[in-house]
Amino acid sequence: MSELPSEPTPDEFDNESQDEVQPDVPNKQKLDLCLLKQLLCRKIQRFGTVQVFHQIYQGDCLLDPQIDRVSIRYDSSNIIYILAYTEEKVDTPSQFLGVLKIRDRKKDKLSLTNLRLEQRLIRERSKTIEPY
């Protein structure tokens, strides 16, 4: 007859848990980056600008003539600033280029929902204007 293994003592249990590998937990910044929404690549326009959400964003990182397309990541609760990355290719992952700021806005915070609401109100108002 085989004997059943005995329950580990508290000392043995502590030794076993010290040998376990701890999971690699990302820090808050890396986790926030993973949770950002990502758009398809956008073409860089003249003068280092890119159009996203019918708004123009600009940044010094877009002035490099070797880069013609960027991948965009954003937080939908504040789209005043978005992050630009190089276009991801099969052999190379994307690299962070810099932060882009929305042009012609004075606010420090603007959610994507509020922007879409503003755009819808503008469209509705333009339909109600009567021509001469």
C-alpha positions in Angstrom: 0.0 0.0 0.0 1.3 3.5 -0.9 1.4 6.1 1.7 -0.4 9.4 1.1 1.9 12.4 1.2 1.7 14.3 4.4 0.6 17.9 4.6 3.5 20.3 4.4 4.4 22.1 7.6 4.2 25.9 7.6 8.0 26.1 7.4 8.0 23.8 4.3 5.2 25.9 2.7 7.2 29.1 3.2 10.3 27.6 1.5 8.2 26.5 -1.4 6.6 29.9 -2.0 10.0 31.6 -1.9 11.2 29.4 -4.8 8.2 30.3 -7.0 8.7 32.8 -9.8 6.8 36.0 -9.3 4.8 37.2 -12.3 6.1 40.2 -14.2 3.6 43.0 -13.4 3.9 46.0 -15.7 4.1 49.4 -14.1 1.3 51.9 -14.4 2.8 53.7 -17.4 3.2 50.5 -19.4 -0.3 49.3 -18.5 -1.8 52.7 -19.5 0.0 52.5 -22.8 -1.4 49.0 -23.5 -4.9 50.3 -22.8 -4.8 53.1 -25.2 -6.8 52.8 -28.4 -4.9 52.5 -31.6 -5.8 53.8 -35.1 -4.6 52.6 -38.4 -1.7 54.4 -39.9 -2.1 58.0 -41.0 -0.1 59.7 -43.8 2.0 62.7 -42.6 0.9 65.8 -44.4 3.0 68.9 -45.3 4.7 70.8 -42.5 4.6 67.8 -40.1 0.9 67.5 -39.5 -1.5 64.5 -39.4 -5.3 64.5 -39.5 -7.2 62.5 -36.9 -10.9 62.8 -36.0 -11.2 65.6 -38.6 -8.7 67.6 -36.5 -5.2 68.5 -37.3 -2.4 67.4 -35.0 1.2 68.6 -35.2 4.5 67.8 -33.6 8.2 68.2 -34.2 8.6 64.4 -34.4 6.7 64.4 -37.7 9.2 66.7 -39.5 11.6 63.8 -40.3 11.5 63.3 -44.1 12.2 59.6 -43.8 8.9 58.9 -42.0 5.8 59.2 -44.2 3.2 57.3 -42.2 2.6 57.0 -38.4 0.4 54.8 -36.2 -1.7 56.7 -33.6 -2.6 55.8 -30.1 -4.9 57.9 -28.0 -6.9 58.0 -24.8 -10.6 58.7 -25.6 -11.1 60.7 -22.4 -8.5 63.3 -23.6 -7.7 63.7 -27.3 -5.8 67.0 -27.0 -2.6 65.0 -27.0 -2.1 61.8 -28.9 1.0 59.5 -29.3 2.7 58.9 -32.6 4.5 55.6 -33.4 6.3 54.5 -36.6 4.4 52.2 -38.8 4.7 48.6 -37.7 6.3 46.4 -40.4 6.5 42.6 -40.5 10.2 42.5 -39.3 10.2 45.6 -37.0 7.9 46.6 -34.2 6.7 50.2 -34.0 8.8 52.8 -32.2 7.6 55.8 -30.2 8.2 59.1 -32.1 6.6 61.7 -29.9 3.5 63.4 -28.6 1.2 65.3 -31.0 -0.9 68.2 -30.0 -4.2 69.2 -31.5 -4.0 72.5 -33.4 -6.3 75.5 -32.9 -7.8 74.4 -29.6 -7.4 76.4 -26.4 -8.8 73.7 -24.0 -6.5 71.5 -22.1 -8.9 68.6 -22.1 -11.4 67.3 -24.7 -12.9 63.9 -24.8 -13.7 62.1 -28.0 -17.4 62.0 -27.1 -17.5 65.8 -26.7 -15.7 66.4 -29.9 -18.2 64.2 -31.8 -21.0 66.0 -30.1 -19.6 69.4 -31.2 -19.1 68.1 -34.8 -22.7 66.8 -34.9 -24.1 70.2 -33.6 -22.2 72.1 -36.2 -23.6 69.8 -39.0 -27.1 70.2 -37.6 -26.8 74.0 -37.4 -25.5 74.2 -41.0 -28.5 72.3 -42.2 -30.9 74.8 -40.5 -29.3 77.9 -42.2 -31.6 79.0 -44.9 -30.1 80.1 -48.2 -31.0 83.6 -49.5 
